[in-house]
Amino acid sequence: MEGGNGPNLQLQQLPLATAAVVVQPHTDSFSYKENLIGALLAIFGHLVISIALNLQKYSHIRLAGSKDPRAYFKTKTWWCGLFLLVLGELGVFSSYAFAPLSLIVPLSAVSVIASAIIGIIFIKEKWKPKDFLRRYVLSFVGCGLAIVGTYLLITFGPNSHEKMTGENITRHLVSWPFLLYMLVEIIIFCLLLYFYKEKNANYIVVILLLVALLGSMTVVTVKAVAGMIVVSIQGNLQLDYPIFYIMLVCMIATAIFQATFLAQASQLYDSSQIASIGYILSTTVAITAGATFYLDFTGEDVLHICMFALGCLIAFLGVFLITRNRKKSVPFEPYISMDAMPGMQNMHDKGIAVQPDLKASFSYGALENNDNMPEIYTPATLPIVQEQHGSKGVSAPPYRVLEHSKKE
């Protein structure tokens, strides 16, 4: 009986397996279409954001000498940049609703590529072809590597899609892998914050790790909020779930603190270092958070995961080469350094050099000699007069003050 039932069971299971195979390609094609839509929205958003920031920067540079600190509000260039900035942010925000988080996050390299290309095209210096190639060869190589890495990310990105309903997000939020990940992240964040605040560990890696840990929670909540909004637009209302507002508050709070730490890092370090190191750390931590919370890589084969990791590494290298070639900003020094000009006489106050003296003139700082200026603008002199004795033996003052009139 057992031997006779075996073939029957196999024959009964065969149509089910065949039906599953028939349905699976349709699901894959639909999910790849969503991946492409999300990737295109992210690329469009980052391109527009890069153009917007450069437009606003151009507006600020043109009005650098203006006495009105808010003169840029009156320019069309700045307002056009602001409009494009909002449009780009909306594009990036909506991309999280279509594609997996681990695919969208690395595509921020597009903004670095666009900024490098815009900087090269609108360069104001005079250059020769040989000097240009030697100076910007790293930027060209970095752009090429970043483009190749972006292509690999889109091609071999995770293909997991799930409707962002309130039940699904709540189930992911209380899952033990994400709770364990959150515990580890909170411990690391508290340790880094302690060393940064109490031990004054103002290292760029420490600050940008704090930014990356906050950014991972930002992108997790952004995907949840964007996905629930899209599902609500499609007809299944999700805005009445409390988890939506919890995610919305967490998104705003983490974004604000993330911007605060980024502002502190920009005061201490060069923007090129922040761009390269921040991109690498933020992308790595965000992909880890997406893989833990949304289970992005569940069901993916080893080849796709390895090619996706290779794309990330190539994009990291490309961004590093692009930002490495940027000019480092030189801080403006409004005063002459002490004893920086050898061979010049110095005025001393108790043996400490104060300012260099040009042409041996008793003038302050680097001003020209004022000996030829009208006498009315020169300081009062105190000439020494020989001591004169009176008849009664009373000595006269050893000096007298010469009063200058306008005629003199």
C-alpha positions as CSV (number, residue, x, y, z in Angstrom):
1,M,0.0,0.0,0.0
2,E,2.8,2.4,0.9
3,G,4.5,1.6,-2.4
4,G,1.4,2.2,-4.4
5,N,0.6,5.5,-2.7
6,G,4.0,7.0,-3.4
7,P,3.5,7.6,-7.1
8,N,0.0,8.9,-6.5
9,L,1.3,11.5,-4.1
10,Q,4.0,12.6,-6.5
11,L,1.4,12.9,-9.3
12,Q,-0.9,14.9,-7.0
13,Q,2.0,17.3,-6.0
14,L,3.2,17.8,-9.6
15,P,0.5,20.2,-10.7
16,L,1.0,22.4,-7.6
17,A,4.7,22.7,-8.2
18,T,4.0,23.4,-11.9
19,A,1.5,26.1,-11.0
20,A,4.0,27.7,-8.6
21,V,6.7,27.8,-11.3
22,V,4.3,29.5,-13.7
23,V,3.3,32.2,-11.2
24,Q,6.8,33.0,-10.0
25,P,8.2,34.6,-13.1
26,H,5.2,37.0,-13.2
27,T,6.0,38.0,-9.6
28,D,9.7,38.4,-10.4
29,S,9.0,40.6,-13.5
30,F,6.7,42.8,-11.5
31,S,9.2,43.1,-8.6
32,Y,12.0,44.0,-11.1
33,K,9.7,46.6,-12.6
34,E,9.2,48.1,-9.1
35,N,13.0,48.0,-8.5
36,L,13.5,49.9,-11.7
37,I,10.9,52.5,-10.9
38,G,12.4,53.0,-7.4
39,A,16.0,53.2,-8.8
40,L,15.0,55.8,-11.4
41,L,13.2,57.9,-8.9
42,A,16.2,57.8,-6.6
43,I,18.6,58.7,-9.4
44,F,16.4,61.5,-10.5
45,G,16.0,62.8,-7.0
46,H,19.8,62.8,-6.3
47,L,20.5,64.5,-9.6
48,V,18.0,67.3,-9.0
49,I,19.3,67.8,-5.4
50,S,22.8,68.2,-6.6
51,I,21.8,70.7,-9.2
52,A,19.7,72.6,-6.6
53,L,22.5,72.8,-4.1
54,N,24.9,74.1,-6.7
55,L,22.4,76.7,-7.8
56,Q,22.0,78.0,-4.2
57,K,25.8,77.9,-3.8
58,Y,26.1,80.0,-6.9
59,S,23.6,82.5,-5.6
60,H,25.4,82.8,-2.3
61,I,28.8,83.3,-4.1
62,R,27.4,86.1,-6.2
63,L,26.1,88.0,-3.2
64,A,29.1,87.4,-1.0
65,G,30.0,91.1,-0.8
66,S,26.4,92.3,-0.2
67,K,25.7,94.1,3.1
68,D,22.3,92.5,3.3
69,P,22.7,89.0,4.8
70,R,19.4,87.9,3.3
71,A,19.8,89.4,-0.2
72,Y,19.7,85.9,-1.7
73,F,16.0,85.8,-0.9
74,K,15.5,88.4,-3.7
75,T,17.2,86.3,-6.4
76,K,15.4,83.9,-8.7
77,T,18.4,81.6,-8.7
78,W,18.1,80.8,-5.0
79,W,14.3,80.2,-5.2
80,C,14.8,78.0,-8.2
81,G,17.3,76.0,-6.3
82,L,14.9,75.7,-3.3
83,F,12.1,74.4,-5.6
84,L,14.4,71.8,-7.2
85,L,15.7,70.8,-3.8
86,V,12.1,70.0,-2.6
87,L,11.4,68.2,-5.9
88,G,14.5,66.1,-5.5
89,E,13.7,65.2,-1.9
90,L,10.2,64.1,-2.9
91,G,11.7,61.9,-5.6
92,V,14.1,60.2,-3.2
93,F,11.3,59.9,-0.6
94,S,8.9,58.2,-3.0
95,S,11.6,55.8,-4.3
96,Y,11.6,54.0,-0.9
97,A,8.0,53.0,-1.4
98,F,8.9,51.0,-4.6
99,A,12.3,49.5,-4.2
100,P,14.0,47.7,-1.2
101,L,15.9,49.9,1.2
102,S,19.2,48.2,0.5
103,L,19.0,49.2,-3.1
104,I,18.0,52.8,-2.7
105,V,20.5,53.8,-0.1
106,P,23.7,53.2,-2.1
107,L,22.3,55.2,-5.0
108,S,23.2,58.4,-3.1
109,A,26.5,58.1,-4.9
110,V,24.7,59.7,-7.9
111,S,24.7,63.1,-6.1
112,V,28.5,62.9,-5.7
113,I,29.0,62.0,-9.3
114,A,26.7,64.9,-10.4
115,S,28.5,67.4,-8.1
116,A,31.9,66.4,-9.6
117,I,30.7,66.7,-13.2
118,I,29.0,70.1,-12.5
119,G,32.2,71.3,-10.8
120,I,34.4,70.3,-13.7
121,I,32.0,71.8,-16.4
122,F,31.6,75.1,-14.6
123,I,35.2,75.5,-13.6
124,K,36.4,79.2,-13.6
125,E,40.1,78.6,-14.0
126,K,42.2,78.8,-17.1
127,W,43.7,75.4,-17.8
128,K,45.5,73.5,-20.5
129,P,44.3,70.1,-21.7
130,K,47.4,68.3,-20.2
131,D,47.0,70.1,-16.9
132,F,43.3,69.4,-16.8
133,L,43.8,65.7,-17.5
134,R,46.5,65.4,-14.9
135,R,44.5,67.3,-12.3
136,Y,41.1,65.7,-12.8
137,V,42.1,62.1,-13.8
138,L,41.1,60.9,-10.4
139,S,37.7,62.5,-10.8
140,F,37.1,60.8,-14.2
141,V,38.2,57.4,-12.8
142,G,36.1,57.9,-9.7
143,C,33.0,58.8,-11.8
144,G,33.5,55.8,-14.0
145,L,33.8,53.4,-11.0
146,A,30.8,54.9,-9.3
147,I,28.7,54.5,-12.5
148,V,29.8,50.9,-12.8
149,G,29.0,50.3,-9.1
150,T,25.6,51.9,-9.5
151,Y,24.8,49.6,-12.5
152,L,25.8,46.5,-10.5
153,L,23.6,47.7,-7.6
154,I,20.6,48.1,-9.8
155,T,21.1,44.8,-11.6
156,F,21.9,42.6,-8.6
157,G,19.9,44.5,-6.0
158,P,17.6,42.6,-3.6
159,N,14.3,41.7,-5.1
160,S,12.1,41.4,-1.9
161,H,8.9,43.3,-2.0
162,E,6.3,43.6,0.7
163,K,3.3,45.9,1.1
164,M,4.0,48.4,3.9
165,T,0.8,47.8,5.9
166,G,0.5,48.5,9.6
167,E,0.4,44.8,10.5
168,N,3.6,44.0,8.5
169,I,5.6,46.9,9.9
170,T,4.5,46.1,13.5
171,R,5.5,42.4,12.9
172,H,9.0,43.5,11.7
173,L,9.3,46.0,14.6
174,V,8.8,43.3,17.3
175,S,10.8,40.6,15.6
176,W,13.8,39.3,17.6
177,P,16.5,40.0,14.9
178,F,15.6,43.6,14.8
179,L,15.3,43.9,18.6
180,L,18.7,42.4,18.9
181,Y,20.1,44.7,16.3
182,M,18.5,47.7,18.0
183,L,20.1,46.7,21.3
184,V,23.5,46.5,19.8
185,E,23.0,49.8,18.0
186,I,21.9,51.6,21.1
187,I,24.9,50.3,23.1
188,I,27.3,51.4,20.3
189,F,25.6,54.8,20.0
190,C,25.8,55.5,23.7
191,L,29.4,54.5,23.9
192,L,30.3,56.7,21.0
193,L,28.3,59.6,22.4
194,Y,30.1,59.2,25.8
195,F,33.5,59.4,24.2
196,Y,32.5,62.3,22.0
197,K,30.9,64.4,24.7
198,E,32.9,63.4,27.8
199,K,36.3,62.4,26.5
200,N,36.3,65.0,23.7
201,A,37.0,62.3,21.0
202,N,36.3,64.6,18.1
203,Y,37.5,62.1,15.5
204,I,35.8,62.2,12.1
205,V,35.0,58.4,12.3
206,V,33.3,58.8,15.7
207,I,31.1,61.7,14.6
208,L,30.2,60.1,11.3
209,L,29.4,56.8,13.0
210,L,26.9,58.7,15.1
211,V,25.4,60.1,11.9
212,A,25.3,56.7,10.3
213,L,23.6,55.1,13.2
214,L,20.9,57.8,13.3
215,G,20.7,57.7,9.5
216,S,19.9,53.9,9.5
217,M,16.9,54.6,11.6
218,T,15.9,57.5,9.4
219,V,15.9,55.4,6.2
220,V,14.0,52.5,8.0
221,T,11.3,54.9,9.1
222,V,11.2,56.7,5.8
223,K,10.5,53.5,3.9
224,A,7.7,52.7,6.4
225,V,6.1,56.1,6.1
226,A,6.4,56.3,2.3
227,G,5.2,52.7,1.8
228,M,2.1,53.3,4.0
229,I,1.3,56.5,2.2
230,V,1.5,54.7,-1.2
231,V,-0.7,51.8,0.1
232,S,-3.2,54.4,1.4
233,I,-3.3,56.1,-2.0
234,Q,-4.0,52.7,-3.6
235,G,-7.2,52.4,-1.6
236,N,-6.1,50.5,1.6
237,L,-6.0,53.2,4.2
238,Q,-3.1,52.9,6.6
239,L,-3.0,56.3,8.2
240,D,-5.3,55.2,11.1
241,Y,-2.6,52.9,12.5
242,P,-0.6,54.2,15.5
243,I,2.6,52.7,14.0
244,F,2.4,55.3,11.2
245,Y,2.7,58.2,13.5
246,I,5.4,56.5,15.6
247,M,7.5,56.0,12.5
248,L,6.8,59.6,11.4
249,V,8.0,61.0,14.7
250,C,11.1,58.8,14.7
251,M,11.9,59.9,11.1
252,I,11.7,63.6,12.0
253,A,13.7,63.3,15.3
254,T,16.5,61.2,13.8
255,A,16.8,63.5,10.8
256,I,17.2,66.5,13.1
257,F,19.8,64.9,15.3
258,Q,21.6,63.6,12.2
259,A,21.8,67.1,10.8
260,T,23.1,68.4,14.1
261,F,26.0,66.0,14.1
262,L,26.7,66.7,10.5
263,A,26.9,70.4,11.2
264,Q,29.4,69.8,14.0
265,A,31.5,67.6,11.7
266,S,31.5,70.2,9.0
267,Q,33.0,72.7,11.5
268,L,35.9,70.4,12.3
269,Y,36.7,68.6,9.0
270,D,36.9,69.2,5.3
271,S,33.7,68.6,3.3
272,S,35.4,66.0,1.0
273,Q,36.4,63.8,3.9
274,I,32.8,64.0,5.3
275,A,31.4,63.1,1.9
276,S,33.5,60.0,1.3
277,I,33.7,58.6,4.8
278,G,30.1,59.5,5.6
279,Y,28.8,57.8,2.4
280,I,30.7,54.6,3.2
281,L,29.7,54.4,6.8
282,S,26.1,55.5,6.3
283,T,25.5,53.1,3.4
284,T,27.0,50.1,5.3
285,V,25.0,50.7,8.4
286,A,21.8,51.4,6.4
287,I,22.1,48.2,4.4
288,T,22.6,46.3,7.6
289,A,19.5,47.9,9.1
290,G,17.4,47.2,6.0
291,A,18.5,43.6,5.8
292,T,17.6,43.1,9.5
293,F,14.3,45.0,9.6
294,Y,12.8,44.4,6.1
295,L,14.7,41.1,5.4
296,D,15.8,42.5,2.1
297,F,18.2,39.6,1.2
298,T,15.8,36.7,2.2
299,G,15.7,34.2,-0.6
300,E,18.5,35.8,-2.6
301,D,21.2,33.4,-4.0
302,V,24.9,33.8,-3.2
303,L,25.8,35.1,-6.6
304,H,23.4,38.1,-6.4
305,I,24.5,38.9,-2.9
306,C,28.2,38.8,-3.9
307,M,27.7,40.9,-7.0
308,F,25.7,43.4,-4.9
309,A,28.5,43.6,-2.4
310,L,31.0,44.1,-5.3
311,G,28.9,46.9,-6.6
312,C,28.9,48.6,-3.2
313,L,32.7,48.3,-3.0
314,I,33.2,49.7,-6.5
315,A,30.8,52.6,-5.7
316,F,32.7,53.3,-2.4
317,L,36.0,53.4,-4.3
318,G,34.6,55.7,-6.9
319,V,33.2,58.2,-4.3
320,F,36.6,58.1,-2.5
321,L,38.5,59.0,-5.6
322,I,36.1,61.8,-6.5
323,T,36.2,63.4,-3.1
324,R,39.9,62.9,-2.8
325,N,40.6,65.3,-5.7
326,R,38.6,68.2,-4.3
327,K,40.4,71.3,-3.2
328,K,40.7,71.6,0.6
329,S,39.3,74.9,1.8
330,V,42.0,77.2,3.2
331,P,40.8,79.2,6.2
332,F,41.0,83.0,5.8
333,E,43.6,84.7,8.0
334,P,42.7,88.4,8.4
335,Y,45.9,89.2,10.4
336,I,49.5,88.8,9.7
337,S,51.1,85.9,11.6
338,M,53.6,86.8,14.3
339,D,57.2,86.9,13.1
340,A,56.0,85.4,9.7
341,M,58.0,88.0,7.8
342,P,61.8,87.6,8.4
343,G,64.0,90.6,8.2
344,M,61.4,93.2,9.3
345,Q,61.6,95.2,12.4
346,N,59.1,94.3,15.1
347,M,57.5,96.4,17.8
348,H,57.9,94.6,21.1
349,D,55.9,94.8,24.3
350,K,57.8,93.1,27.1
351,G,59.8,91.1,24.6
352,I,56.8,89.7,22.7
353,A,56.5,90.5,19.0
354,V,53.2,92.3,18.2
355,Q,53.2,93.2,14.6
356,P,55.8,93.7,11.8
357,D,56.8,97.3,11.1
358,L,57.2,98.2,7.4
359,K,59.8,100.8,6.5
360,A,60.8,101.4,10.1
361,S,57.7,103.5,10.6
362,F,56.0,103.9,13.9
363,S,52.7,102.7,12.5
364,Y,50.4,99.8,13.4
365,G,50.4,96.6,11.6
366,A,51.0,96.5,7.8
367,L,50.1,100.1,7.1
368,E,52.4,102.1,4.9
369,N,54.7,104.7,6.3
370,N,52.8,107.8,7.3
371,D,55.7,110.2,7.5
372,N,54.5,112.0,4.4
373,M,51.0,112.5,5.7
374,P,49.8,115.9,6.8
375,E,50.9,116.8,10.2
376,I,47.4,117.2,11.5
377,Y,47.0,113.4,11.3
378,T,50.3,112.5,13.0
379,P,50.3,111.7,16.7
380,A,51.5,114.4,19.2
381,T,55.2,114.3,19.7
382,L,57.0,114.7,23.0
383,P,60.4,116.2,22.3
384,I,62.9,116.2,25.1
385,V,64.1,119.7,26.3
386,Q,67.2,120.4,28.2
387,E,66.8,121.0,31.8
388,Q,66.8,124.8,32.7
389,H,67.4,126.1,36.2
390,G,65.5,129.1,37.5
391,S,66.9,131.8,39.7
392,K,65.4,130.4,42.8
393,G,66.8,126.9,42.1
394,V,63.5,125.5,41.0
395,S,63.9,123.1,38.1
396,A,61.7,123.3,35.1
397,P,59.8,120.2,33.8
398,P,62.2,118.0,31.8
399,Y,59.9,118.1,28.8
400,R,57.1,120.2,27.2
401,V,54.2,119.3,25.0
402,L,54.1,120.9,21.5
403,E,50.5,121.8,20.7
404,H,49.6,121.5,17.0
405,S,47.2,123.8,15.5
406,K,45.4,123.5,12.2
407,K,47.7,126.1,10.6
408,E,50.8,124.2,11.6
